[in-house]
Amino acid sequence: MRHDEMIGKVQSLARLPDRGTAERAAHAVVCTLSERLPSGLARHVAAQLPPDMAAAMREAADTAAAPDSGTAGERFGLTAFAGRIAARAGTDEDTALRDAAAVLEVLDAALAPELTERMAGALPADIRELLPVGRADQDTRETG
């Protein structure tokens, strides 16, 4: 999926007023997601994204990975996830959660299914709730 198409879908799904707001939201979510995922997985996700989104994701993954940890991502839940997105996007946490759900839905459509499944498996249940309903339900059945 091309960058413009991804941003357009985020704007539509999150009902954002303009492309600039959608761009900020997508960047904030991708960066925060990459901090939460193991760095190797974040790099795999980045490899399937348009170049500018991929670069942001790789940079955040590299920054989040402790030098001696190898691939471990940071451990934080939904509240911190929403707070980081809100701070990056310049919005409130409720809007950040809405935007995150939209971005995650677009990522779900853009990524290879097995990569999306690995990403979902690496997220805690509270963040996984933001994934598209079918994917979240499937992951719950598999892990529950």
Buried (B, 14 or more C-beta within 10 A) or exposed (E): BEBEEBBBBBBEBBEBEEEEBBBBBBBBBBBBBBBBBBBBBBBBBBEBBBEEBBEBBBEBBEEBBEEEEEEBBBEBEBEBBBBBBBEBBEBEBEBBBBBBBBBBBBBBEBBEEEBBBBBBEBBEEEBBBBBBEEBBEBBEEEEE
